[in-house]
Amino acid sequence: MKVTFILPAIGRKKGEKYLKSWLMEPLTIAVMNTLLPEDVEREFYDDRIESINYDTDTDLVLITVETYTAKRAYHIAKEFRSRGKKVVLGGYHVTLMPDEAAGHCDAIMINNCGDNMRELIGDLKDGCLKERYAGTPCIDYKMADRSIYADKQKKYLPVSLVETGRGCYHNCEFCSIAKYYGSRYIHREVKDIIAEMKACRHKLFFLVDDSIFSDKAFARELFIEIKKLKVTWTTQITLDIARDDETLKLMRDSGCSMVLIGFESINQDNLKQMNKEWTQRLGERDDLIERIHAAGISIYASFVFGFDEDNEESFRRTLEFTRKHEFFVIAFNHLLTFPNTDIYNGFKEEGRLICDKWWLQEGYTFGTISFVPRQVTAEELRALCRKYKKKFFKFGSIIKRGIVCFKRTKNPLINFAYWFINILFHFEVDKRIGIPVGENLDGEPVSG
């Protein structure tokens, strides 16, 4: 029996390369690969970097679907099914929109795949494929099997992704992860994480976790063990870690040189709207940021615009905030209404959705606003995101922050990463805008 894995691409402009910053290794595929029974033959097509062979001789096509790739995933499924192949769709979008996804395939997998992967393969062998395989939120594998894309590794960014945990105990209104895991957190065994890190090709790691500090005891044990590896790593955290000097020191000593923090907004009313006002109770935000910086850890600061109190003054104030703290890098993103989240359902009830299913809308492009903001128009919001990203990623700003980064940490890997990422983002601000979602992907890809 043979299984074909597909990772759909978001889209690209005609004649242009797929965005370099979107070419992280496909960890999801490696995790699914390790869950397959050993006697199953397997292959993988990465839609971002290669053409898909729709005529491949296979018994089952497994496609992982995110909201941004749903349109493309459904097209790929249609091509395979028209050739008589069985297609199964899974992933976060399928779990959030199971009925929609079911209309485009032979079966769906919702929640995390674990034992239901073996059940699926068993049913396929017996010729009795069910329409739905419902797993539970879990993270029960030992080690991701990257062998399935070993021949493609040079195409990806030189960063090893290792998953440590899933979920988060917070319940931010716009977050699909909170919806998916019911504001709960689960994690892998520390010994399995360490074994996988030892086996990885690149020694700069991104620990894939929505909130690694959700379980303090686990986090501390993990940091102690990572220190023995003498590697450099980054992850995503919430700002409250800065209140714990002991854990912050453990992070730094274990090789953590940069963290991603979702500030989302510096406006208290916006934070209340997104159910993230708990960040205001942490104490002085500026002090917590400086504690992280003083520990020698840089910050990738992420902000979301489009909440009810946002206008151009919000962008100006946020830009001043980022310049004050000289962040490693930032993201100024517009609010994205992921399906079945509280923010999506609220906008729908208020009649503020421009399109119910923006992810399937014909002509939808990356950066298009899918709802009606309160204080600016949708087009103004899109233009403001671009304008203030450009301001942050000006060469003068990059040079100034680069000097600060060097003073914070002498780690040559992180300093190299700083210049690589900031210069890449400088040129990608305009390249991202207007990418047609789900389009210009069939045919020979433009190599990069």
N, C-alpha and C positions, 0 to 999 in steps of 0.2 A: 504493500500500500504506500502511496505517495501523497504527501501534503505540501501545498505551495503557500508560503506566507507572502503577503503583500503589505507594504507600508505605503499608503497613498501620499502624494505630494499636495501641498496647498495650491500651487499654481505658479505661473511665471509669465512675464511679459514676452511677447514674440521676439525671438532672436536673442534673448538675454539669458544669462546663466541663472541657475537657481541660487537664491541668496546664501552666501557662505555662512552667515551666522545661524542659518536654519539647518546646517548639516552636522548636527550632533549624532553620535552613534545611536542606532535604533535599539535601545536597551529593551524595549517592550518585546521585540522580536526574539531577543536572546532569552528572555524569561519564558516566553511561550515555547521556545525550542526545547528548553530543559524539561518542560512539562509533558512533552510528547513521549509515548512509549518508545523504547529503544529500537523496536523492530520496524519503525515507520521511516521510510525514506522521506527526505525533505529537501526543499529548495526555497530560495528567497529572492524576491524582486523588490528593490528599493526604487520606487517611482521617482524619487528626487534626483537620482543620478544615472538611471538606466532605463531602457525601454522594456516594457512588459511583454513577454511572449504569451499571448492569449491562447496560442495553440499548443502549449506545453502539455505533455501527457501526464496528467495528474488525476487523483481520485477526489481531492478536496482542496478548495481554495479558502484560506483563512485570511480575512482582511481586518486590520485593527483601525477603528474609526474615531477620530476626534471631530469636534464640531466644525472646525475650519476645513477638514478634509472630507466631510460627509458627501458633498456633491461629487467629488472625484471618486470616492469609494463606491458610490452607487453606480457610477458610470462603468467602473472596472468590473463590478459584480455583473452588470448587464452584459458586458462583452463575454465574460466567461460562461454565463448561463445560456447565452445564445448559442454556445458551442457545446452545450450539454453537460457542463461541469457543475458539480455541487459547490455552492458558495455559503460560507458561514461568516457573519459579521459580529464583531465584538468591540469592546472598548468603552470609554467613558460616554461617548455620545450615544451609543446603542443602549447603554443602561439608562440614560436620561430620557431617550426617545425610542423605546422598544417597538412600539406599534409602527412608527414611521420606518424604522430600519427593517422590520420584518417584511415590509412590502417590496424589498429589493433583494431578497436572498432566500435560501432554502431553510436556514435556521439562524437563530441569534444566540449569542452568549452574553448574559447580563451579569453584572457584578464582576468580581475577580475570578479568573479561571484557575482552578486547582484540580481537585478530583474530577470535576465535570469535564476536563479535557480528555481524560481517559474514558469517561462515559461516552463522550461524543465519538471518539475513535472506535470504541466498541460497537456502538450503534451503527456507525458507518459500515463496519465490516459485516455486520449482521443484516444490512440493508433496511434498517428501520430508524432512520434519522428523525429525531423529534424536531418540532418547530422551535422549541425554546429550551435552553440550558441555563438554569439559574444557579449561579454560584453564590457565595457569600463574600462580604468584604474580608479578605485574607491576604497573607503574605507568607506562604508556607513552602517556599522553595529553598534549596540549599545554595545553589550557585547558578547564575545566569550563564547559558551556554552560547558564547560568542562565535563559535566555530562556523555557524551558518553564514556569517558575513565577514569571515577572515579575509577573503579575497577583495573586500571593498574598504578595508580599514583606512587605507591611505586617502580615501575620498572624504573622510570625516575630519572634523576638528580634532586636534591632538589632546583630547581630554577624555579620561575614562569616567564613565557614569556608573555609579554603584548605588543601588537602592538600599536605604537603611530602614525607612518606615513609610507608612501611608496614613493619610488622614490628619486631622487637627482637632483639638478640643474646642476651638473657637467656632463661631457660627456666623461668619460674615455674610451679609445678605446676597452679595453678587457672586459668591464663590461656589463653583460647581463641585469642588472637592468636599466642602462642608456638607453639601446636599448628598453627595455620593456615599460618604462614610458616616453620616448622621452625627457629625461633630465628635467622632471617636478617633483614637490614634492606636495603631498597631505597628509592631516593628519586628525585624528579623533577629535571629540570634547573633550576638556579637562575634562568635567564633566563625560563623558562616560569612559575615561581612569581611572580616579580616582575611580569610582564606581567598575570597574573591579579589580583594584588593591586591594581594600578593601575585595573583595570576594575570592581572591586567597589563596591557601593553604600555600604556602611558602612565607616568607617575605624577601627573597633575590630575587630581580627582575632583569631580563634582558629586557630592553625596546627595542623591535624589531623595528628598524628604520635604514635606510641606511644612513641618514644624518640628525639627529634631529635638527641641527642648521640651516637647510635650511630656516626655517621661524623663525626669531629671536623673534618676538612678541609671537608666539605660544609657543616657547621653554621657554621663561621667565615665561609666565602664568602657564605652566605646572610645572615648577620647584617650583614655589611659592606654588602651591596646594599639590605637593608631600611632601614638607617639613612638612606639617601638619600630614602626616601619620607616620612619624618617622620610616622609613624603609631604607634598604640599596639597592642600585640599580646600575646597569651598563648599558651602551649603546654604540653605535658606533657613532663616530663623525669624523669630519675633523679637522685638526690641527689649522685651522683659528679661532676656538673658543677661543684660548689662547690670541688672540688680544683684546678680550672683557672682561676686568677684572670684570665688573659687572655681566655678565652672568656666568662667571666661578665661581664667589663667590656664586651665586644662586644655581648652580649645586652642589657645595660642601655642602652648608648648607642644601640642600634638601635630602642629603644622598647618593649622587653619590661618590663612592669610587674608581671606576675603569672605564676606557673607552677603547674601541677598536679603534685604529687608523690604517687605511691602508696607511702606508708610501709607500708601493710597491717597491720603489727603492731609493737609495741615490745618484744615478747617474743622472745628469741633462739630458743627451742625452736619457737615457731610459725613463725618465719622459716625455720628448718631444714626443718620439715615441708613448707612451700610451695616449697622449693628457692630461697629468696631470702636465704639466709644470707650471700651476698656483700655485702649492705648492711652487715653487721657489720664487714667488712674495710676499709671506707672510712675509718676513723678515727673520731674523736669525732663522733657524730651531732649533738649540740647545737651544736658549733662550726661544722659545715657549714651548718646551718640559719641560724645567725647571720651567716655569710658572705653568704648569699643576701640576707638582710634588710638587712645593712649596705650592700649594693650598690643598695638601693632597690627590690628586687623582692619582692613579697608572695607568699605561698604558699597555695594551695588544697591542704589536706592530706587525703588519702584513707586510710581505715582499713577493714579487713575483720575481722569477728568470727565465730567459730564453729570456729576451729581447736582442736586437742585441749587446749591449755593455757588456753583462754579461760573465764572465769567473770566474776562481777560485779566482782571486784577488777581484772580486765583493763580493764574500762570505766572504773573510777575512776582508775586509773593513766594511762590514755590521755587522759582528760579533763584531768587535771593537766598532762600533757605539752602539750596544745593550749593551755591557759591560760598556761603558762610562756612559750610562744613567740608567743602572740597572733596565731594564724593568720588570714588574710584570711577564710577559710571552710573548713569541714571536711565530710567525708562519713563517717558511721559506718554502714557497710553490713554486712549479714550475708553470709557466704560463699555464693556462688552456684555450684552444681554444673553448669557448662556441659557439655553432652554431649560425650563422647569426649576430654575432658581427663583428665590423670592423676589429679586429685583425684576426678573423677566415677567413673572406672573403679576406683579404690582403694576408695571408699565402697561401690560396687556389690559388689565382691568380699567386703567385710566385712559385707555385709547391712545397711548403715546408710542406704541410700536409702529414704525414706518412700514415694516414688513414682518409678518408673524414668523416666517422661516427665512431669515436673511441668509442663512448658510446654504440655502438652495435657490435663492433668488437669481434669476437670469441677469447677467451683467454685474453682479455684485463684485466689488473690488476691495482689496485689503485696505483698511483704514476708513471705509465708508461707515458712517454713523447709522445705526439701525433703529434709533428712537428719537423722540423729540425732546431736546434738553429744555430746561426752564428759562435760562437767562440769555442763551445765545442760540443761533440756529444750528442745525446739524452741520452745515457746511462751514460755519464759523468755528465750530468746535474742532472739526477736522483740520482746518487751516491753522488754528492756534497750537494744536499738538505739533504740527510740522514746524511752525515758526520758533517755538521755544526749544524744541529739540536742536534745531539749527544753532540757536544761540549757545546752548550748552556745549555742543560739539564743535565749536569754532576752534581753529588751530591754536589761537592764543590761549583759550581755556584749557585745551589739552596739554599744552606745554606747562602752564602754571600748575595744574593738578598733578602732572607727572613728576614735578619737582617735589611736591608735597608727598606723593606716594613713595618716592625714594627715601624720604626722611622717615616715613612711618615704618617701612620695612626694607631691609637690604636683600631680601630674597630675590635672586635674579630671575627666577621663573615667574614670580608675580609681577615684577617690573616689566619683563618682556610681555606678559599677558596684558598689562595695562596699555602699552603702546599699540599692541596688535588690535585689541578690542576697540579702543577709542578711535583709532584711525579707520578701522572697518566700519564702525557706526557713523563716523563722519560722512563717509561716502554712501552709506546705505539709507540715510534718512529719506532721500528722494526716491531711491530705488524701491523702497517698500511701498510707497504710496501708489495706488492704482494697479497693483498686481491683481489680475483677474482670477478670482478664486475658482479652482477646478478647471482652468483652461490652459491651452498651449502645452500639454504634457504628453500627448501621444506623438509618436515619431521619435527620431533620434534626438536625445537630449543634448543641449549645449554643454560641453564639458568645461570644467573650471579648474 
